[in-house]
């Protein structure tokens, strides 16, 4: 018998961990040392979890052997609810919080519970590709609205509204944005909320990088603007700001007109029950993380590693002829542009593979983030300054001889 993958996967792509990563793993198996700048995973770059989180998890291990409530343990959900209260959001209560095995699981659950075949969700381009893949997996149709590079990758609101149809069910907002590092001003977010209210749409607010902000950037929670008028699902967690990606500790907070969404929320409850519960030991880290010293601030303020590495990568990339990048105001990435007049690249996946084979540097190609042209790539800014200098120097050497494809 021949067994084939389900047709449900035919439109599902997640190229960040696709064929190029497989090529890198094969090279590693052959003895090559690969500098991986493709995934925002702090641990391999020397970032460690705060000690208080580790201690609290260890102390709770004897009490974390059984299933928890399918939404999550009460203390952790209370901590999340209280966190949003400190942000001025009063309509998110304990029972509005769902804990998950990272935000990724909760994104998939929220879309599976909502979408019928053919329903549409507006997603930014470039995007974090899990959103596009999860919409397709749920039977929906991802529709990408443009973000404008020349205006610091801000959403093109006219393009967004032009793509709303009777099949549109929601709008995804990734703020701070992955892969561009853009942080959206309050005025822009208010206009998105107004569109959602006008057309009766759900807003999905991916805010996993909300604590990783540089210089004068200010993050505004969308749930604080939607109030009781627009249904808002907010996603965040510990992975990035607390450097514990492997713990898989994320949450979804639901706000807005929940009575009007009772049937949808029942569907979310059903899926939450089916997966039984999220990782219980990691749930015990949430209260300590949100209530304790916010060590992320030591990394993003002047002299902090994340700020210094971002600045170094930005300066070095922009110094390469034919390369330009907008400065990231948040998150852990830069999304450089390769001038098509200088580099005649028709296949950006091949470009990234060529860079990998020659220079042993792994980055992600722009179309992996559903960008519309083969003229960008994403680079994480997690390596220390010395490694960034080496990596970008090797990129410059490669590009100086690259003829395109």
C-alpha positions in Angstrom: 0.0 0.0 0.0 1.1 3.6 -0.7 0.3 6.1 2.0 0.1 9.8 1.0 -0.3 13.0 3.0 -3.8 14.4 3.5 -5.0 16.8 0.8 -5.7 19.2 3.7 -1.9 19.8 3.8 -1.6 20.8 0.1 -1.8 24.5 0.8 0.1 24.4 4.2 3.6 25.7 4.1 6.1 26.4 6.9 9.3 27.0 5.1 11.2 28.4 8.1 11.7 24.7 9.0 11.5 23.5 5.4 13.9 22.1 2.8 16.6 24.7 3.5 16.8 23.7 7.2 17.0 20.0 6.0 19.9 20.9 3.8 21.6 22.6 6.8 21.0 19.6 9.0 22.6 17.3 6.3 25.6 19.6 6.2 25.9 19.4 9.9 25.8 15.7 9.7 28.7 15.9 7.3 30.7 17.8 9.9 30.1 21.4 8.8 29.5 24.2 11.4 26.4 26.1 10.5 25.7 29.6 11.9 21.9 29.5 12.3 20.3 32.9 11.8 16.9 31.5 10.7 14.9 31.0 13.9 14.2 33.2 16.9 15.4 30.7 19.5 17.4 32.6 22.2 18.9 29.5 24.0 21.6 28.5 21.5 22.9 32.1 21.6 23.6 32.1 25.3 20.4 33.6 26.6 19.2 31.9 29.7 15.9 31.8 31.6 15.6 33.9 34.8 16.6 31.8 37.8 13.3 32.5 39.5 11.4 30.8 36.8 13.6 27.7 37.0 13.4 27.5 40.8 9.6 27.9 40.8 9.1 25.2 38.2 11.3 22.8 40.1 9.5 23.4 43.3 6.1 22.7 41.7 7.2 19.5 39.8 5.8 17.2 42.6 2.4 18.9 42.1 2.5 19.0 38.3 2.2 15.3 37.5 -1.5 15.2 36.6 -3.7 17.0 34.1 -4.7 20.5 34.9 -8.0 22.3 34.0 -8.2 22.3 30.2 -7.8 26.1 30.2 -4.8 26.0 32.6 -4.1 26.3 36.3 -5.9 29.0 38.1 -2.9 30.9 39.5 -1.3 31.3 36.1 -4.6 32.4 34.5 -5.1 34.9 37.3 -1.6 36.2 36.7 -2.3 36.8 33.0 -5.6 38.5 33.8 -4.0 40.8 36.3 -1.2 41.6 33.9 -3.7 42.9 31.4 -5.4 44.9 34.2 -2.1 46.6 34.8 -2.2 47.5 31.1 -5.5 49.2 31.6 -7.6 46.4 30.2 -10.4 45.5 32.6 -12.6 43.2 30.6 -10.2 40.2 30.5 -11.1 37.9 33.4 -9.6 34.6 34.6 -12.1 32.5 32.7 -11.2 34.4 29.5 -7.6 33.0 29.6 -6.5 29.8 27.9 -3.0 28.5 28.4 -1.3 26.6 25.6 1.7 24.7 24.5 3.1 27.9 23.2 1.1 30.5 21.2 1.4 28.2 18.1 -1.1 25.7 19.5 -3.6 28.4 20.5 -3.4 30.0 17.1 -4.4 26.8 15.5 -7.2 26.1 18.0 -8.7 29.6 17.6 -8.8 29.2 13.8 -10.0 25.6 13.8 -12.9 26.6 16.0 -14.0 29.5 13.8 -13.5 28.8 10.1 -15.7 27.1 7.6 -14.3 26.0 4.3 -13.7 29.1 2.2 -13.8 31.6 5.0 -11.2 34.3 4.7 -8.7 35.7 7.2 -6.7 38.9 6.5 -3.0 38.4 7.3 -0.1 40.8 6.9 2.5 40.3 4.2 5.2 39.7 5.3 3.8 37.5 8.1 4.7 34.9 10.6 3.9 32.0 8.4 2.2 29.9 11.0 -0.9 32.2 10.6 -1.1 31.5 6.9 -0.6 27.8 7.4 -3.1 27.5 10.2 -5.8 29.3 8.2 -5.3 26.9 5.3 -5.2 23.9 7.6 -8.6 24.9 9.1 -10.1 25.0 5.6 -10.0 28.8 5.3 -8.4 31.1 2.7 -5.5 33.3 3.8 -5.7 36.8 2.2 -2.6 39.0 2.6 -2.8 42.7 3.1 0.4 44.7 2.3 2.7 46.3 4.8 4.6 49.2 3.3 8.4 49.0 3.6 8.9 52.7 2.9 6.8 53.7 5.8 8.6 51.4 8.3 6.5 48.3 7.3 3.2 49.9 8.6 0.0 48.2 7.4 -1.5 49.6 4.2 -5.0 50.2 5.5 -6.5 51.0 2.1 -5.2 47.6 0.8 -6.6 45.9 4.0 -10.1 47.3 3.5 -10.1 46.6 -0.2 -9.6 42.9 0.5 -12.6 42.5 2.9 -15.3 40.4 1.4 -18.5 38.8 2.7 -16.3 35.7 3.4 -13.9 37.6 5.7 -14.1 36.5 9.3 -11.1 38.3 10.9 -7.9 40.3 10.8 -4.5 39.2 12.1 -2.3 41.9 13.6 1.3 40.9 14.5 2.7 43.7 16.7 5.6 43.9 17.2 5.9 42.3 13.8 7.8 39.2 12.9 9.7 39.4 10.5 10.0 43.2 10.1 10.4 44.4 13.7 7.7 47.1 13.1 5.8 48.5 16.0 2.4 50.0 15.2 1.3 53.4 16.5 -2.0 53.7 18.4 -3.6 55.6 15.6 -3.0 52.8 13.1 -4.4 50.2 15.5 -7.5 52.3 16.1 -8.2 52.4 12.4 -7.8 48.6 12.2 -10.3 48.3 15.1 -12.7 50.6 13.3 -12.5 48.4 10.2 -13.2 45.3 12.3 -16.2 47.0 13.9 -17.6 48.2 10.6 -17.4 44.8 9.0 -18.1 42.6 12.0 -14.7 40.9 12.2 -12.7 39.2 14.9 -9.3 40.7 15.6 -6.4 38.3 16.3 -3.6 40.2 18.1 -0.3 38.3 18.0 1.7 40.2 20.7 4.4 37.6 21.7 7.1 40.3 21.3 5.3 43.0 23.3 8.1 43.3 25.9 11.0 43.4 23.3 11.0 47.1 22.3 13.9 49.4 21.4 14.5 53.1 22.2 11.3 55.1 22.1 9.0 52.3 20.8 5.7 51.9 22.7 3.5 48.9 22.5 -0.2 49.3 22.6 -2.3 46.2 23.3 -5.1 45.9 20.8 -7.5 44.6 23.5 -7.2 48.0 25.1 -8.7 49.6 22.0 -11.3 47.1 21.0 -13.2 47.4 24.3 -16.6 45.8 24.4 -17.3 46.4 20.7 -15.0 44.1 18.8 -14.1 40.5 19.7 -10.4 40.4 20.3 -8.2 37.3 20.8 -4.8 38.3 22.2 -1.8 35.9 22.0 1.3 36.2 24.1 3.6 34.1 26.3 7.0 33.5 27.9 9.0 32.1 24.9 10.8 35.2 23.7 10.8 37.8 26.5 11.7 35.2 29.2 13.9 33.1 26.9 12.1 29.8 27.5 10.9 28.8 24.0 11.3 25.1 24.9 8.9 25.3 27.9 6.0 26.1 25.5 4.2 28.4 27.9 1.7 30.7 26.0 -1.7 32.1 26.5 -4.8 33.4 24.6 -6.9 36.1 26.2 -10.4 36.8 24.9 -12.1 40.2 25.2 -15.0 42.1 23.7 -18.6 41.0 23.1 -18.3 37.5 24.4 -22.1 36.9 24.6 -22.3 37.3 20.8 -19.4 34.8 20.4 -20.8 32.2 22.8 -21.0 29.5 20.1 -17.5 30.2 18.9 -16.1 30.1 22.5 -17.9 26.8 23.0 -15.9 25.5 20.0 -12.6 26.7 21.6 -13.6 25.0 24.8 -14.2 21.8 22.9 -10.8 21.9 21.3 -9.1 22.8 24.6 -10.8 19.8 26.3 -9.7 17.5 23.5 -6.0 18.3 24.0 -6.6 17.8 27.8 -4.3 20.5 29.0 -1.1 22.4 28.3 2.2 21.4 29.7 1.6 21.7 33.5 5.2 22.3 34.8 5.6 25.3 32.4 2.2 26.7 33.5 3.8 27.2 37.0 6.4 29.5 35.5 3.8 32.1 34.3 2.9 33.7 37.7 6.6 34.0 38.7 7.5 35.4 35.3 4.8 38.1 35.1 5.1 39.1 38.7 8.9 39.2 39.2 11.8 41.2 37.9 11.5 41.9 34.2 15.0 40.9 33.1 14.2 41.5 29.5 14.7 45.2 30.2 18.4 44.6 30.9 18.7 43.3 27.4 16.9 46.0 25.4 18.1 49.2 27.2 21.4 50.9 26.2 24.2 48.5 26.7 21.9 45.5 26.6 22.8 42.6 24.3 19.6 42.7 22.2 19.9 46.4 21.5 23.6 46.4 20.7 23.2 43.3 18.4 20.3 44.9 16.6 22.3 48.1 16.0 25.4 46.3 14.8 23.4 44.1 12.4 21.5 47.1 11.0 24.7 49.1 10.4 26.6 46.3 8.8 23.8 45.2 6.5 23.1 48.7 5.3 26.8 49.1 4.5 26.6 46.3 1.9 26.1 47.7 -1.6 22.6 47.0 -2.8 21.3 45.9 0.6 19.0 48.1 2.7 16.9 47.3 5.8 14.4 49.2 7.9 15.4 49.5 11.6 13.5 47.0 13.8 11.7 48.8 16.6 10.8 45.6 18.3 11.3 41.8 18.2 14.4 39.9 17.2 14.8 40.2 13.5 15.8 42.3 10.5 14.2 41.9 7.1 16.7 43.2 4.6 16.0 44.0 0.9 18.2 43.0 -1.9 18.1 45.7 -4.6 16.7 43.8 -7.8 18.8 46.2 -9.9 22.0 44.9 -8.3 21.1 41.3 -7.5 19.0 39.6 -10.2 17.4 37.1 -7.9 14.4 35.2 -9.3 14.4 32.5 -6.7 15.1 33.6 -3.2 15.0 30.1 -1.8 17.9 29.2 -4.1 19.7 32.4 -3.0 19.4 31.3 0.6 20.5 27.8 -0.2 23.5 29.1 -2.2 24.5 31.3 0.8 24.2 28.3 3.1 26.4 26.0 0.9 29.1 28.6 0.3 29.3 30.5 3.6 27.7 28.0 6.1 25.2 30.7 7.1 21.5 29.9 7.4 18.9 32.6 7.0 15.2 32.5 5.9 14.1 33.6 2.4 11.5 36.4 2.2 8.8 34.4 0.5 8.8 32.0 3.5 7.0 34.9 5.2 4.5 35.2 2.3 6.3 38.3 0.9 5.3 39.1 -2.6 8.7 39.3 -4.3 12.0 37.3 -4.1 14.0 40.3 -2.9 14.1 39.9 0.9 15.5 37.6 3.6 15.1 37.5 7.4 18.0 37.4 9.8 17.7 36.9 13.5 19.7 39.4 15.6 20.4 37.0 18.5 24.1 36.2 18.0 26.7 38.3 19.9 28.2 41.2 18.2 31.4 39.3 17.2 29.4 36.6 15.5 27.1 39.2 13.8 30.2 40.9 12.4 31.5 37.6 11.1 28.2 36.6 9.6 27.4 39.8 7.8 31.0 40.0 6.6 30.6 36.6 5.0 27.3 37.7 3.5 29.0 40.8 2.0 31.7 38.6 0.5 29.1 36.3 -0.9 27.0 39.1 -2.4 30.0 40.8 -3.9 30.3 37.8 -6.2 26.7 36.6 -6.5 25.2 36.8 -10.0 21.6 35.9 -9.1 19.7 33.0 -10.6 
